[in-house]
Every structure is written in structure tokens, then in C-alpha cells.
Amino acid sequence: MSIERFFLIESISHTITAPERQRVTMAGLFTLLGVIVCIGYILWELHSGNFIYIPFYLIILFSALVSLFLMRTGRIVLGKFVFVIPVVTVLFVMLTVEKYATGLHVFFIVFCVYALAVFGYKKRYYAFSICGYVILLLVVHHIFDPQFIAPISFSEEYIKSTFIVNNIVGLICSMLIVFYLMKINYDFNNRLKLATKELHESRSRFDLAIKGSDAGIWDWNSNNGQIQVSALLAELLEYDPEDLSHLTIDMLWDNLHPDDFPKFKRRMRNHLKNREPFRLECRLRSRWGEYIWVLGTGQAEWDESGKAHRMVGTILNINERKHAEKRIQEQNDLLEKTNAELDRFVYSTSHDLKAPLSSILGLIHIAELAHDDQEIRDCFVMMKQRVHTLNSFIEDIIDYSRNSRLTTKPKKIELNELIDDITANLEYFDQRNSIRIVKHFARDFHMVIDEGRLKIVLNNLINNAIKYHDLKKSDPYICIKATKNDLMTEIRVEDNGMGITADLIGRVFDMFFRATEKSEGSGLGLYIAREMVKKIGGDLEVVSSLGEGATFILKLPTEEVSKSKHDIA
């Protein structure tokens, strides 16, 4: 068991600081020394045949034991007073008997030194009160010379020997007190050196960790609103450290993105008032006005009243991570859209492929049961129609697949020849000859474009215009116009057919959408057309009114833009 545990029980020892424990130990040791000295004086008095002071020594012994008990149980200040006051009082009474001849007054000096040593600077007023009490007793003795006991005549030999003993004991006690103070100071210096070394090592580890993490440090003093920032944090925001030497919390809030300010303020309030963890992703404006995504963390320090007086934290640049997350989110959104389209594509294609096949099987069964040649021929005609429908649908699927897989191959084309080629392939359409096709552009109108994709797009647009013509009108027509400037080439396919209702016009480019119940197509034509136009850097729009026809507007980059995009690719 250590000597400190002898004078303090363990539960109390943990509640006070190391210097305070050492001062309690010193008080306990001095009290034990007083017991030993007191016993020595009793033996000395018994040897000298002087029994008058025996009761006084017993009082000192009793006060010492009580003092040790009080200090051990945690009543440290009271324990020190219980020892010093009775002893000094007994010495005063003894001084009135012996006067100054035996050197008894030296113990008053010893106890003043003792009081200053055991109470220390923090509790100096207790020490001053004891010193004041000692001085008061000395003054009272000098002025009034009180007599509490009848005068006693001491031999010269007793006076001389007692004088030597008192001075030696007083000197030894003073030396022990000073020595223990030296030990306390030595232990304190060692602890200070060790703490300084550990602090330096901790600071070095901290600096290395911060440099390795690329995190900037901020330190906010809530009393004056000032924020100290590290050089790394200043660099993160593209400032010189001197530019942020007078940074305040209000200035920091001004540099927050407006959308992040309410969240930042709420998190800060919850941390300071409710002590919730402070961790926030937000945007800070750099020196040049650009907002940077950062991860901010912090920890406040509260005083005894519960008010936060300081907060220290880190700011980490997560700009690249946030942009990467955004790109991933965009890719995920695109993937979800693609998956949804794929599910819809599989479902619709399986249905649209099965319908004509089921119809053909039914017609075959009817033909097998028929006995009339005309009825059989009619079945063959209808089978042929279903096969054409199926073939057309398969061609649309192939076009859709090619557009997704194949890269663009721009080349110079003559628009007039391309339109003639498309219309020639549509000659077999029913009542095609009843529809007038007009071209309004120069015969030498040329483009640099992906010919295959443009042909499929125009074929679908002209095909639709023929399918949904209105023969009741006096002059059914399809008009193809083309214009261009330095940046954009525009091709319009106009007709005066059935037209599209306002509630359906926003859906004509959706996958598997059919504008009217009369449509027998796959519903992929316009969807594929728009996807192909996007693939070659353009856009496709439609303007229509029910009963007045429709105009599809194809906007494509001109040859200079096309070449530059192709070269970059």
C-alpha cells in the first residue's frame, strides 16, 4: 500500500489532483512527526522529573489522531485545522510559563511554514488565517504577558538543554517541510516534462494525421465569434492564410450555399444545445466564387454552466466524391430507364409477335376446312398481310437494335436522291398514288450525316404520313422541306392527313405508342426515329392539330458541326 493510501481512502484519493494528494501526505507525515516529537518530549519530561506539561502533550496527541482520521475520510481542511490550532494554542500556554528562555517560540515559525506548505497557493487564505492566529498569540504574549499556570522555577541546566532540543527539533521540522516541498516541486517538474513530451508527440501524430487526411482545421471561439483556420483549410478554399486571419462565424455563414444554410444552422444549434454529433455535407464558396462540396465535423467544449465557449472541427474536400456520386446516380437513373424500357420492349414485342402468328395459324386452320377455292385464296391474302405485318415489326426491332449498338458513320449525301430512294420503296403501299409527294429544297441540297440512320428516320416519317393520310380531302399531300445555316439543318415532313389530338401529341415518341385504333404498326417507328436523331446529335419534334395534318421537324447539326463531332469521337 502506498503512503498516500495510508492518509486517504481510495475512493477520495481519486477525486483530488496529484499535488493535492501530496500536500495531504505532507500534512499526515508532519502530524505523525508531531506525534513522535510529542512522545519524545513526554519521555524527556519524565526523565527531567517535570510532569506539568504531560496533559498538554496528551492534548496534542489526541488532536493529531483526530486530524489523521478527518483527513483520511476526506475532510482535509478541517483535519489540518484540528491539528494546527490546538497545538499552537498549547504552545502559547507553555510559552506563558517558559517565556523565551527555552526557545519554545521557534515552533510558532515552524507552524506558520507548515500552514503555508500544506494549504498551498490555491487555499492560501486558510494558511494566512493560521499565520494571523500565530502572530496574534505572540502579540498578546508580548503585550499582556498572561499567566494561565502558576510560575515554575526551572534549573539553568534544564533551560539550556531544553533550548538546544527545541531549536534542533524546530530546525529538523522546518528542513523536512522544505524538503518535502522540494520533492513536490521535483515531481511536478517531472510530470510537466512528461506531459510536454506526450503533448509534443500527440501534436506530431495529429499533424501527420491531418496532413495524411487532407483535412483542414477550424477553431471557433464563441465568446468573440472569431475562427482560427489551418493553412490547409485556407488552401482548400483557395485563400492565403493571412486572408482568413480575421474570419468570424458570420463570414463563414455568408460563404455557405444558400440551400445548405438552414441545414447547417440547425445542425449547429442541435450540437451546441442538445450535444448531438455535428457532421454535415455542405457547399462552401471558394475565393473565386465556385462552390466546393465539403464534409464538416466539429466538437464543442462546454463550461460549468453548460454554455459552449469553444468548438473545434475539420473540413474535408469531398468535391470529387460528390461529382462521382452524381455521375453514378445519373447512370443508375439511365440504367433504370433502360431496364424499364427493356421490360416493356420484351412484353410488347412478345405480344406483337404472337398476334400475327396466332392469326396465321387460325387462317391455316380455316383454309384446311374450306372447300371453296375463293375462300382459300382469301385466306392466303390475309396470311400474306399478316406476314408483311410481322416482317415490318421484325425490321423495326432490327433498326432499334442497330441504333443501340452501331457507331455513327457520317458521310456526304444528296438529300434529293435519298428521298427518291425512300419514296420508290413505298410505291407498293395502298393508295400511294393518290397522295402527292412534294420536295421543297434545292436539287443539290447535301449533308454530312449518318446516311443509314437518316434514311430510317425519313422512311418512318414518310411511311407514317402515308398510313395516316385522309383521302376524303381534295388534295392529299406530303411536303418535304429542307433548310440549313452554319449550325443547323432542318428537315420538315408535312402532311394534311388525319392529325393528332392535343392529349396524345406528347406521347407519339413513346415506345409502342399507337396514335389511333386504325394503326397496325409496331408502335416503334417514331420512338426509333427520335432515338436515332439523338444518336446523330439532333432532335425531332412534332406539331399537329386533329383533322389538319401533322408536321415533323427534324433538326440536325450541319456538316461542319458533324465533322467536328466525328473527329473528336
DONUVO-166840 format. One record per residue (C-alpha): x, y, z. Coordinates in steps of 0.1 Angstrom, whole numbers, plus 5000, padded with zeros to 4 digits. Each point is the difference from the previous one (the first is absolute). Layout:
BEGIN
XYZ ...
//
This chain:
BEGIN
500050005000 501450344991 500550275026 497350214984 497449735006 500950005037 498950365003 497149984975 497449734993 500149904963 496550134991 501150355011 503549984986 498649984964 498050325004 502950245006 503050094980 503549865004 501550325016 497050015025 500749635009 503750095006 499050295023 497749775019 502849755003 502350275013 497450115026 499649645011 503849945003 500450335019 497249895023 501749675006 503250185006 498250215026 498849685017 503649875001 501450335013 497250025025 500849655013 503750105001 499250315021 497949795024 502949775005 502350305004 497750165026 499849675019 503849975000 500350365013 497349955027 497850274985 496449884998 498250334994 499949974962 498849644998 496350104996 500950254972 501949734981 497049765003 497850284985 502450024971 500049624995 496250005000 499750284975 502549834977 498049675000 496850194993 501750204972 501349674984 496549855001 498450314985 502550034971 499749634992 496250034997 500250294976 499550305024 503550124992 499850375009 498349935033 502549745008 502950244995 498450265022 499249755028 503749925003 501550354996 497750215022 500149795031 503849954997 500650374995 497750085029 501849755024 503450154989 498650355009 499049885035 503449835004 501750334988 498350195028 501849775025 503449974984 500250344984 502750024973 502749835020 499549644986 499650124964 496449874998 499050294977 501949834971 497049764996 497850294991 502150074970 500049624991 496249995001 499750314978 502249844974 498049685004 496750184994 501350164969 501449674987 497049775006 497350254987 501950124970 499350314979 496649894989 498849995037 502450275012 497350185020 499749705024 503850025004 499950385006 497349965026 502249755020 503050234996 497950295012 498949805030 503649925009 501050364997 497150105022 501049765027 503650144999 498850365002 497649915029 502949835018 502350294995 497650275010 497949845027 502349725013 497049795012 500549735027 497949694996 502249795023 501850095032 503750104993 502449715001 503750035008 502249804975 503649915006 502650164978 501049664986 496349924991 499750344982 503249954980 499349644990 496350084991 501250304980 502349784979 497449724996 497250254989 502250174974 501349674986 496549854998 498750334984 502850004976 499549644990 496250054996 500750314978 502549814979 497649714995 497250244989 502350174975 501449674988 496549874993 499150324982 503149944979 498849654993 496650124989 501650264977 502349734986 497149764994 498150284984 502850094976 500449634990 496249984993 500250324981 502949884979 498249674993 496850184992 501950244977 501749704982 496749824996 498350324988 502850054975 499749644988 496250024999 500250334980 502549844976 497649704995 497150244996 501850214974 501049684981 496449875001 498750334987 502550024972 499249644991 496350075000 500050334980 497750145027 500150375010 499650105036 497850285014 499850135036 497050225010 500050225031 496350055006 500750295025 501350234973 498949814969 503549974986 501049694980 503649894997 500749784969 502949794990 502150074969 498649694984 496550125004 500950344985 501649824971 496949784995 497950324996 502750154977 500950285025 503350115015 500149935038 500350375007 496850074982 498149795026 501850135030 496950205011 497349744990 496850015020 497049765002 497950254981 502550014972 500049624998 496250004998 500150254972 502249754980 497649725004 497849904971 496550155006 498449654997 502349865027 499850295025 496849895018 501349655004 503450125012 498450245026 497649725012 502849755005 502250265018 497150095023 499349645008 503649945008 500550305022 496749965019 499349634999 503649884996 499049804969 503049904977 500850264975 500749864965 498850164968 500649994963 499650354985 501350244974 502550285008 500850284976 503750034991 501950324995 499150004963 496249955006 499949634992 498149785024 501949705014 498549695016 501549955035 499449775030 499950205032 500449845035 500450175033 500049965038 499150275025 501450065035 497550115027 500650195032 498649915034 496850194992 499449794969 500950284976 502249914970 503050235000 502149834974 499649764970 502749834980 499449804968 501249894966 499150074964 500749744973 499850064963 497549754985 499350194968 501349724977 498049745020 496850204997 500450044963 500849634997 496849925020 498150234976 501349824970 499249665016 496550125007 499550124965 501349664987 497749825024 497050214988 501049924964 500349635009 496650005017 498550174970 501749754977 498849715020 496550135001 500150044962 501449664996 497349845021 497450194981 501749914967 500149635008 496450005011 498750194970 502149824974 499049665013 496350114997 500450164966 502049714986 497449755014 497050184986 500749964962 501349655006 496849905017 498050164972 502049804974 499449685019 496350085001 499950074962 501849684993 497449815020 497250174981 501749924966 500349645010 496349985007 498950204969 498749844968 499650314980 503150124980 499150375004 499849965038 503449835000 501550284978 498550265024 501749825029 503450014981 499550384994 499450065037 503049775009 502150214977 498950325018 500849855034 503549904987 500650354987 499050145034 502349755018 502950084976 499550385005 500049955038 503249794998 501750274979 499150265027 501649785026 503149964979 500250384995 499650065038 502849755007 502350154974 499550355013 501149895035 503149804989 501450174969 502150325000 499250294978 501650014965 499650354986 500550064962 498850244974 496649924985 497650164975 496650055017 498149994967 501349654991 499449875035 496350124999 499649844965 501349675012 497750005030 496850094980 500949744974 500049735027 496550125011 498449974967 498249675009 498150175028 496250004996 498750324983 503650144999 499350154966 497150205015 502550205021 502150274986 503650025013 501750344996 503650095006 500850365009 503850035000 502850054975 500849704978 503750015011 499150035037 502649785018 500949915036 502849835019 498149755022 499649635008 498149894969 498649685014 498450165030 498750304981 498449774974 498249805027 498850325017 498650154968 498649664989 498049985032 498850364998 498849964963 498649665007 497950145029 498850294978 498849744974 498449785026 498050285016 499050194969 496550134995 498749914965 496850195006 501950324995 500350134965 503850014999 501749765023 503750095001 503349955018 502450294998 503749965008 501950335007 503750055008 501950305011 503450065017 502450255014 503549995015 498849815030 496849824994 498349814972 496249975002 497949754981 496150025002 497649724990 496650154997 496749844992 496350095000 498849665013 498149915031 502150195025 500549925037 497950115030 501550245025 499949755028 502049744980 502650224983 502349985031 500149624997 500649934963 503749945006 499449755028 500949644995 497149794986 497750294998 497349994973 498250334993 496749854987 498149675002 500549964962 503849975005 501449664992 503650085005 502449905027 499850335019 503850024998 500450214968 500050355015 501849885032 502849864979 500150314978 500550235030 502649785016 501949994967 499850384997 501450045035 502849754991 501250234972 499750325022 496750134989 496450035012 496549904987 496850205007 496449984988 497350274995 496549884993 496350075002 497349744997 498650004964 502650244987 503049774997 503449995017 503450154995 503149815012 503050235004 503449844999 502950225013 503549884992 503550145003 501450134968 503049844983 502750225019 498549905034 499649644989 503749984988 501350155033 498049755021 501149714978 503650115002 499850025038 498449665002 
//
